[in-house]
Amino acid sequence: MTISLTVFSPTPIVLYIALILYGLLGKLAIDPVLITYVSDSVKEDVVAKALGMFNFFGMSSSVVAPWLTGLIGDMTGSKVIAFYISAILLVVAALLFIFVVLLRKDEQQTHA
């Protein structure tokens, strides 16, 4: 919800509040879960490498997303399409995450 509020915020103050809420409720809530999942999913000797790759891709998206959003906005005259693309990517990522979790659960049950 806070993401959509950042896109459709009527005033800069609402935008600032939405960004702060996203940082507090979104990033602080999901990052520890993802870091724990990544740490538990790899062997002990490659945890640092896996977390480094996790951080690399997270930071890369922070660099690419604003540039790509601006490019889409310049090409189409609206950033709404970029918002829809990001929403679709989030749904796809969530479905892939669920698929991986279920696949790992089946693997663990098979080996047990």
Phi and psi in radians as a Rosetta constraint file:
Dihedral C 1 N 2 CA 2 C 2 CIRCULARHARMONIC -1.159 0.35
Dihedral N 2 CA 2 C 2 N 3 CIRCULARHARMONIC -0.534 0.35
Dihedral C 2 N 3 CA 3 C 3 CIRCULARHARMONIC -1.128 0.35
Dihedral N 3 CA 3 C 3 N 4 CIRCULARHARMONIC -0.812 0.35
Dihedral C 3 N 4 CA 4 C 4 CIRCULARHARMONIC -1.144 0.35
Dihedral N 4 CA 4 C 4 N 5 CIRCULARHARMONIC -0.567 0.35
Dihedral C 4 N 5 CA 5 C 5 CIRCULARHARMONIC -1.156 0.35
Dihedral N 5 CA 5 C 5 N 6 CIRCULARHARMONIC -0.564 0.35
Dihedral C 5 N 6 CA 6 C 6 CIRCULARHARMONIC -1.170 0.35
Dihedral N 6 CA 6 C 6 N 7 CIRCULARHARMONIC -0.596 0.35
Dihedral C 6 N 7 CA 7 C 7 CIRCULARHARMONIC -1.318 0.35
Dihedral N 7 CA 7 C 7 N 8 CIRCULARHARMONIC -0.706 0.35
Dihedral C 7 N 8 CA 8 C 8 CIRCULARHARMONIC -1.822 0.35
Dihedral N 8 CA 8 C 8 N 9 CIRCULARHARMONIC 0.345 0.35
Dihedral C 8 N 9 CA 9 C 9 CIRCULARHARMONIC -1.168 0.35
Dihedral N 9 CA 9 C 9 N 10 CIRCULARHARMONIC 2.278 0.35
Dihedral C 9 N 10 CA 10 C 10 CIRCULARHARMONIC -1.344 0.35
Dihedral N 10 CA 10 C 10 N 11 CIRCULARHARMONIC -0.433 0.35
Dihedral C 10 N 11 CA 11 C 11 CIRCULARHARMONIC -2.390 0.35
Dihedral N 11 CA 11 C 11 N 12 CIRCULARHARMONIC 2.795 0.35
Dihedral C 11 N 12 CA 12 C 12 CIRCULARHARMONIC -1.055 0.35
Dihedral N 12 CA 12 C 12 N 13 CIRCULARHARMONIC -0.592 0.35
Dihedral C 12 N 13 CA 13 C 13 CIRCULARHARMONIC -1.092 0.35
Dihedral N 13 CA 13 C 13 N 14 CIRCULARHARMONIC -0.757 0.35
Dihedral C 13 N 14 CA 14 C 14 CIRCULARHARMONIC -1.105 0.35
Dihedral N 14 CA 14 C 14 N 15 CIRCULARHARMONIC -0.672 0.35
Dihedral C 14 N 15 CA 15 C 15 CIRCULARHARMONIC -1.084 0.35
Dihedral N 15 CA 15 C 15 N 16 CIRCULARHARMONIC -0.807 0.35
Dihedral C 15 N 16 CA 16 C 16 CIRCULARHARMONIC -1.073 0.35
Dihedral N 16 CA 16 C 16 N 17 CIRCULARHARMONIC -0.760 0.35
Dihedral C 16 N 17 CA 17 C 17 CIRCULARHARMONIC -1.108 0.35
Dihedral N 17 CA 17 C 17 N 18 CIRCULARHARMONIC -0.742 0.35
Dihedral C 17 N 18 CA 18 C 18 CIRCULARHARMONIC -1.110 0.35
Dihedral N 18 CA 18 C 18 N 19 CIRCULARHARMONIC -0.709 0.35
Dihedral C 18 N 19 CA 19 C 19 CIRCULARHARMONIC -1.161 0.35
Dihedral N 19 CA 19 C 19 N 20 CIRCULARHARMONIC -0.695 0.35
Dihedral C 19 N 20 CA 20 C 20 CIRCULARHARMONIC -1.139 0.35
Dihedral N 20 CA 20 C 20 N 21 CIRCULARHARMONIC -0.778 0.35
Dihedral C 20 N 21 CA 21 C 21 CIRCULARHARMONIC -1.109 0.35
Dihedral N 21 CA 21 C 21 N 22 CIRCULARHARMONIC -0.668 0.35
Dihedral C 21 N 22 CA 22 C 22 CIRCULARHARMONIC -1.111 0.35
Dihedral N 22 CA 22 C 22 N 23 CIRCULARHARMONIC -0.735 0.35
Dihedral C 22 N 23 CA 23 C 23 CIRCULARHARMONIC -1.105 0.35
Dihedral N 23 CA 23 C 23 N 24 CIRCULARHARMONIC -0.736 0.35
Dihedral C 23 N 24 CA 24 C 24 CIRCULARHARMONIC -1.326 0.35
Dihedral N 24 CA 24 C 24 N 25 CIRCULARHARMONIC -0.776 0.35
Dihedral C 24 N 25 CA 25 C 25 CIRCULARHARMONIC -1.628 0.35
Dihedral N 25 CA 25 C 25 N 26 CIRCULARHARMONIC -0.516 0.35
Dihedral C 25 N 26 CA 26 C 26 CIRCULARHARMONIC -1.592 0.35
Dihedral N 26 CA 26 C 26 N 27 CIRCULARHARMONIC -1.161 0.35
Dihedral C 26 N 27 CA 27 C 27 CIRCULARHARMONIC -1.155 0.35
Dihedral N 27 CA 27 C 27 N 28 CIRCULARHARMONIC -0.745 0.35
Dihedral C 27 N 28 CA 28 C 28 CIRCULARHARMONIC -1.215 0.35
Dihedral N 28 CA 28 C 28 N 29 CIRCULARHARMONIC -0.377 0.35
Dihedral C 28 N 29 CA 29 C 29 CIRCULARHARMONIC -1.509 0.35
Dihedral N 29 CA 29 C 29 N 30 CIRCULARHARMONIC -0.705 0.35
Dihedral C 29 N 30 CA 30 C 30 CIRCULARHARMONIC -1.595 0.35
Dihedral N 30 CA 30 C 30 N 31 CIRCULARHARMONIC -0.573 0.35
Dihedral C 30 N 31 CA 31 C 31 CIRCULARHARMONIC -1.036 0.35
Dihedral N 31 CA 31 C 31 N 32 CIRCULARHARMONIC -0.808 0.35
Dihedral C 31 N 32 CA 32 C 32 CIRCULARHARMONIC -1.060 0.35
Dihedral N 32 CA 32 C 32 N 33 CIRCULARHARMONIC -0.614 0.35
Dihedral C 32 N 33 CA 33 C 33 CIRCULARHARMONIC -1.147 0.35
Dihedral N 33 CA 33 C 33 N 34 CIRCULARHARMONIC -0.795 0.35
Dihedral C 33 N 34 CA 34 C 34 CIRCULARHARMONIC -1.159 0.35
Dihedral N 34 CA 34 C 34 N 35 CIRCULARHARMONIC -0.705 0.35
Dihedral C 34 N 35 CA 35 C 35 CIRCULARHARMONIC -1.120 0.35
Dihedral N 35 CA 35 C 35 N 36 CIRCULARHARMONIC -0.735 0.35
Dihedral C 35 N 36 CA 36 C 36 CIRCULARHARMONIC -1.118 0.35
Dihedral N 36 CA 36 C 36 N 37 CIRCULARHARMONIC -0.733 0.35
Dihedral C 36 N 37 CA 37 C 37 CIRCULARHARMONIC -1.107 0.35
Dihedral N 37 CA 37 C 37 N 38 CIRCULARHARMONIC -0.786 0.35
Dihedral C 37 N 38 CA 38 C 38 CIRCULARHARMONIC -1.085 0.35
Dihedral N 38 CA 38 C 38 N 39 CIRCULARHARMONIC -0.789 0.35
Dihedral C 38 N 39 CA 39 C 39 CIRCULARHARMONIC -1.078 0.35
Dihedral N 39 CA 39 C 39 N 40 CIRCULARHARMONIC -0.691 0.35
Dihedral C 39 N 40 CA 40 C 40 CIRCULARHARMONIC -1.344 0.35
Dihedral N 40 CA 40 C 40 N 41 CIRCULARHARMONIC -0.282 0.35
Dihedral C 40 N 41 CA 41 C 41 CIRCULARHARMONIC -1.602 0.35
Dihedral N 41 CA 41 C 41 N 42 CIRCULARHARMONIC -0.167 0.35
Dihedral C 41 N 42 CA 42 C 42 CIRCULARHARMONIC -2.105 0.35
Dihedral N 42 CA 42 C 42 N 43 CIRCULARHARMONIC 2.866 0.35
Dihedral C 42 N 43 CA 43 C 43 CIRCULARHARMONIC -1.186 0.35
Dihedral N 43 CA 43 C 43 N 44 CIRCULARHARMONIC 2.703 0.35
Dihedral C 43 N 44 CA 44 C 44 CIRCULARHARMONIC -1.031 0.35
Dihedral N 44 CA 44 C 44 N 45 CIRCULARHARMONIC -0.580 0.35
Dihedral C 44 N 45 CA 45 C 45 CIRCULARHARMONIC -1.361 0.35
Dihedral N 45 CA 45 C 45 N 46 CIRCULARHARMONIC -0.123 0.35
Dihedral C 45 N 46 CA 46 C 46 CIRCULARHARMONIC -2.154 0.35
Dihedral N 46 CA 46 C 46 N 47 CIRCULARHARMONIC 0.308 0.35
Dihedral C 46 N 47 CA 47 C 47 CIRCULARHARMONIC -1.072 0.35
Dihedral N 47 CA 47 C 47 N 48 CIRCULARHARMONIC -0.804 0.35
Dihedral C 47 N 48 CA 48 C 48 CIRCULARHARMONIC -1.067 0.35
Dihedral N 48 CA 48 C 48 N 49 CIRCULARHARMONIC -0.726 0.35
Dihedral C 48 N 49 CA 49 C 49 CIRCULARHARMONIC -1.125 0.35
Dihedral N 49 CA 49 C 49 N 50 CIRCULARHARMONIC -0.746 0.35
Dihedral C 49 N 50 CA 50 C 50 CIRCULARHARMONIC -1.137 0.35
Dihedral N 50 CA 50 C 50 N 51 CIRCULARHARMONIC -0.758 0.35
Dihedral C 50 N 51 CA 51 C 51 CIRCULARHARMONIC -1.184 0.35
Dihedral N 51 CA 51 C 51 N 52 CIRCULARHARMONIC -0.585 0.35
Dihedral C 51 N 52 CA 52 C 52 CIRCULARHARMONIC -1.108 0.35
Dihedral N 52 CA 52 C 52 N 53 CIRCULARHARMONIC -0.737 0.35
Dihedral C 52 N 53 CA 53 C 53 CIRCULARHARMONIC -1.161 0.35
Dihedral N 53 CA 53 C 53 N 54 CIRCULARHARMONIC -0.713 0.35
Dihedral C 53 N 54 CA 54 C 54 CIRCULARHARMONIC -1.002 0.35
Dihedral N 54 CA 54 C 54 N 55 CIRCULARHARMONIC -0.825 0.35
Dihedral C 54 N 55 CA 55 C 55 CIRCULARHARMONIC -1.151 0.35
Dihedral N 55 CA 55 C 55 N 56 CIRCULARHARMONIC -0.691 0.35
Dihedral C 55 N 56 CA 56 C 56 CIRCULARHARMONIC -1.036 0.35
Dihedral N 56 CA 56 C 56 N 57 CIRCULARHARMONIC -0.839 0.35
Dihedral C 56 N 57 CA 57 C 57 CIRCULARHARMONIC -1.207 0.35
Dihedral N 57 CA 57 C 57 N 58 CIRCULARHARMONIC -0.616 0.35
Dihedral C 57 N 58 CA 58 C 58 CIRCULARHARMONIC -1.117 0.35
Dihedral N 58 CA 58 C 58 N 59 CIRCULARHARMONIC -0.774 0.35
Dihedral C 58 N 59 CA 59 C 59 CIRCULARHARMONIC -1.252 0.35
Dihedral N 59 CA 59 C 59 N 60 CIRCULARHARMONIC -0.605 0.35
Dihedral C 59 N 60 CA 60 C 60 CIRCULARHARMONIC -1.064 0.35
Dihedral N 60 CA 60 C 60 N 61 CIRCULARHARMONIC -0.703 0.35
Dihedral C 60 N 61 CA 61 C 61 CIRCULARHARMONIC -1.164 0.35
Dihedral N 61 CA 61 C 61 N 62 CIRCULARHARMONIC -0.530 0.35
Dihedral C 61 N 62 CA 62 C 62 CIRCULARHARMONIC -1.196 0.35
Dihedral N 62 CA 62 C 62 N 63 CIRCULARHARMONIC -0.437 0.35
Dihedral C 62 N 63 CA 63 C 63 CIRCULARHARMONIC -1.525 0.35
Dihedral N 63 CA 63 C 63 N 64 CIRCULARHARMONIC -0.762 0.35
Dihedral C 63 N 64 CA 64 C 64 CIRCULARHARMONIC -1.318 0.35
Dihedral N 64 CA 64 C 64 N 65 CIRCULARHARMONIC -0.704 0.35
Dihedral C 64 N 65 CA 65 C 65 CIRCULARHARMONIC -1.024 0.35
Dihedral N 65 CA 65 C 65 N 66 CIRCULARHARMONIC -0.839 0.35
Dihedral C 65 N 66 CA 66 C 66 CIRCULARHARMONIC -1.128 0.35
Dihedral N 66 CA 66 C 66 N 67 CIRCULARHARMONIC -0.690 0.35
Dihedral C 66 N 67 CA 67 C 67 CIRCULARHARMONIC -1.106 0.35
Dihedral N 67 CA 67 C 67 N 68 CIRCULARHARMONIC -0.810 0.35
Dihedral C 67 N 68 CA 68 C 68 CIRCULARHARMONIC -1.150 0.35
Dihedral N 68 CA 68 C 68 N 69 CIRCULARHARMONIC -0.684 0.35
Dihedral C 68 N 69 CA 69 C 69 CIRCULARHARMONIC -1.089 0.35
Dihedral N 69 CA 69 C 69 N 70 CIRCULARHARMONIC -0.756 0.35
Dihedral C 69 N 70 CA 70 C 70 CIRCULARHARMONIC -1.099 0.35
Dihedral N 70 CA 70 C 70 N 71 CIRCULARHARMONIC -0.721 0.35
Dihedral C 70 N 71 CA 71 C 71 CIRCULARHARMONIC -1.098 0.35
Dihedral N 71 CA 71 C 71 N 72 CIRCULARHARMONIC -0.805 0.35
Dihedral C 71 N 72 CA 72 C 72 CIRCULARHARMONIC -1.084 0.35
Dihedral N 72 CA 72 C 72 N 73 CIRCULARHARMONIC -0.730 0.35
Dihedral C 72 N 73 CA 73 C 73 CIRCULARHARMONIC -1.089 0.35
Dihedral N 73 CA 73 C 73 N 74 CIRCULARHARMONIC -0.708 0.35
Dihedral C 73 N 74 CA 74 C 74 CIRCULARHARMONIC -1.166 0.35
Dihedral N 74 CA 74 C 74 N 75 CIRCULARHARMONIC -0.663 0.35
Dihedral C 74 N 75 CA 75 C 75 CIRCULARHARMONIC -1.313 0.35
Dihedral N 75 CA 75 C 75 N 76 CIRCULARHARMONIC -0.636 0.35
Dihedral C 75 N 76 CA 76 C 76 CIRCULARHARMONIC -1.828 0.35
Dihedral N 76 CA 76 C 76 N 77 CIRCULARHARMONIC -0.316 0.35
Dihedral C 76 N 77 CA 77 C 77 CIRCULARHARMONIC 1.516 0.35
Dihedral N 77 CA 77 C 77 N 78 CIRCULARHARMONIC 0.040 0.35
Dihedral C 77 N 78 CA 78 C 78 CIRCULARHARMONIC -2.611 0.35
Dihedral N 78 CA 78 C 78 N 79 CIRCULARHARMONIC 2.493 0.35
Dihedral C 78 N 79 CA 79 C 79 CIRCULARHARMONIC -1.625 0.35
Dihedral N 79 CA 79 C 79 N 80 CIRCULARHARMONIC 0.044 0.35
Dihedral C 79 N 80 CA 80 C 80 CIRCULARHARMONIC -1.117 0.35
Dihedral N 80 CA 80 C 80 N 81 CIRCULARHARMONIC -0.663 0.35
Dihedral C 80 N 81 CA 81 C 81 CIRCULARHARMONIC -1.078 0.35
Dihedral N 81 CA 81 C 81 N 82 CIRCULARHARMONIC -0.699 0.35
Dihedral C 81 N 82 CA 82 C 82 CIRCULARHARMONIC -1.081 0.35
Dihedral N 82 CA 82 C 82 N 83 CIRCULARHARMONIC -0.658 0.35
Dihedral C 82 N 83 CA 83 C 83 CIRCULARHARMONIC -1.101 0.35
Dihedral N 83 CA 83 C 83 N 84 CIRCULARHARMONIC -0.767 0.35
Dihedral C 83 N 84 CA 84 C 84 CIRCULARHARMONIC -1.142 0.35
Dihedral N 84 CA 84 C 84 N 85 CIRCULARHARMONIC -0.693 0.35
Dihedral C 84 N 85 CA 85 C 85 CIRCULARHARMONIC -1.073 0.35
Dihedral N 85 CA 85 C 85 N 86 CIRCULARHARMONIC -0.764 0.35
Dihedral C 85 N 86 CA 86 C 86 CIRCULARHARMONIC -1.134 0.35
Dihedral N 86 CA 86 C 86 N 87 CIRCULARHARMONIC -0.665 0.35
Dihedral C 86 N 87 CA 87 C 87 CIRCULARHARMONIC -1.109 0.35
Dihedral N 87 CA 87 C 87 N 88 CIRCULARHARMONIC -0.733 0.35
Dihedral C 87 N 88 CA 88 C 88 CIRCULARHARMONIC -1.117 0.35
Dihedral N 88 CA 88 C 88 N 89 CIRCULARHARMONIC -0.762 0.35
Dihedral C 88 N 89 CA 89 C 89 CIRCULARHARMONIC -1.089 0.35
Dihedral N 89 CA 89 C 89 N 90 CIRCULARHARMONIC -0.663 0.35
Dihedral C 89 N 90 CA 90 C 90 CIRCULARHARMONIC -1.133 0.35
Dihedral N 90 CA 90 C 90 N 91 CIRCULARHARMONIC -0.718 0.35
Dihedral C 90 N 91 CA 91 C 91 CIRCULARHARMONIC -1.139 0.35
Dihedral N 91 CA 91 C 91 N 92 CIRCULARHARMONIC -0.772 0.35
Dihedral C 91 N 92 CA 92 C 92 CIRCULARHARMONIC -1.069 0.35
Dihedral N 92 CA 92 C 92 N 93 CIRCULARHARMONIC -0.777 0.35
Dihedral C 92 N 93 CA 93 C 93 CIRCULARHARMONIC -1.098 0.35
Dihedral N 93 CA 93 C 93 N 94 CIRCULARHARMONIC -0.720 0.35
Dihedral C 93 N 94 CA 94 C 94 CIRCULARHARMONIC -1.107 0.35
Dihedral N 94 CA 94 C 94 N 95 CIRCULARHARMONIC -0.744 0.35
Dihedral C 94 N 95 CA 95 C 95 CIRCULARHARMONIC -1.131 0.35
Dihedral N 95 CA 95 C 95 N 96 CIRCULARHARMONIC -0.705 0.35
Dihedral C 95 N 96 CA 96 C 96 CIRCULARHARMONIC -1.113 0.35
Dihedral N 96 CA 96 C 96 N 97 CIRCULARHARMONIC -0.710 0.35
Dihedral C 96 N 97 CA 97 C 97 CIRCULARHARMONIC -1.084 0.35
Dihedral N 97 CA 97 C 97 N 98 CIRCULARHARMONIC -0.787 0.35
Dihedral C 97 N 98 CA 98 C 98 CIRCULARHARMONIC -1.084 0.35
Dihedral N 98 CA 98 C 98 N 99 CIRCULARHARMONIC -0.732 0.35
Dihedral C 98 N 99 CA 99 C 99 CIRCULARHARMONIC -1.074 0.35
Dihedral N 99 CA 99 C 99 N 100 CIRCULARHARMONIC -0.766 0.35
Dihedral C 99 N 100 CA 100 C 100 CIRCULARHARMONIC -1.130 0.35
Dihedral N 100 CA 100 C 100 N 101 CIRCULARHARMONIC -0.746 0.35
Dihedral C 100 N 101 CA 101 C 101 CIRCULARHARMONIC -1.072 0.35
Dihedral N 101 CA 101 C 101 N 102 CIRCULARHARMONIC -0.802 0.35
Dihedral C 101 N 102 CA 102 C 102 CIRCULARHARMONIC -1.134 0.35
Dihedral N 102 CA 102 C 102 N 103 CIRCULARHARMONIC -0.688 0.35
Dihedral C 102 N 103 CA 103 C 103 CIRCULARHARMONIC -1.116 0.35
Dihedral N 103 CA 103 C 103 N 104 CIRCULARHARMONIC -0.736 0.35
Dihedral C 103 N 104 CA 104 C 104 CIRCULARHARMONIC -1.158 0.35
Dihedral N 104 CA 104 C 104 N 105 CIRCULARHARMONIC -0.657 0.35
Dihedral C 104 N 105 CA 105 C 105 CIRCULARHARMONIC -1.113 0.35
Dihedral N 105 CA 105 C 105 N 106 CIRCULARHARMONIC -0.742 0.35
Dihedral C 105 N 106 CA 106 C 106 CIRCULARHARMONIC -1.104 0.35
Dihedral N 106 CA 106 C 106 N 107 CIRCULARHARMONIC -0.698 0.35
Dihedral C 106 N 107 CA 107 C 107 CIRCULARHARMONIC -1.095 0.35
Dihedral N 107 CA 107 C 107 N 108 CIRCULARHARMONIC -0.767 0.35
Dihedral C 107 N 108 CA 108 C 108 CIRCULARHARMONIC -1.171 0.35
Dihedral N 108 CA 108 C 108 N 109 CIRCULARHARMONIC -0.627 0.35
Dihedral C 108 N 109 CA 109 C 109 CIRCULARHARMONIC -1.226 0.35
Dihedral N 109 CA 109 C 109 N 110 CIRCULARHARMONIC -0.579 0.35
Dihedral C 109 N 110 CA 110 C 110 CIRCULARHARMONIC -1.216 0.35
Dihedral N 110 CA 110 C 110 N 111 CIRCULARHARMONIC -0.703 0.35
Dihedral C 110 N 111 CA 111 C 111 CIRCULARHARMONIC -1.430 0.35
Dihedral N 111 CA 111 C 111 N 112 CIRCULARHARMONIC -0.190 0.35
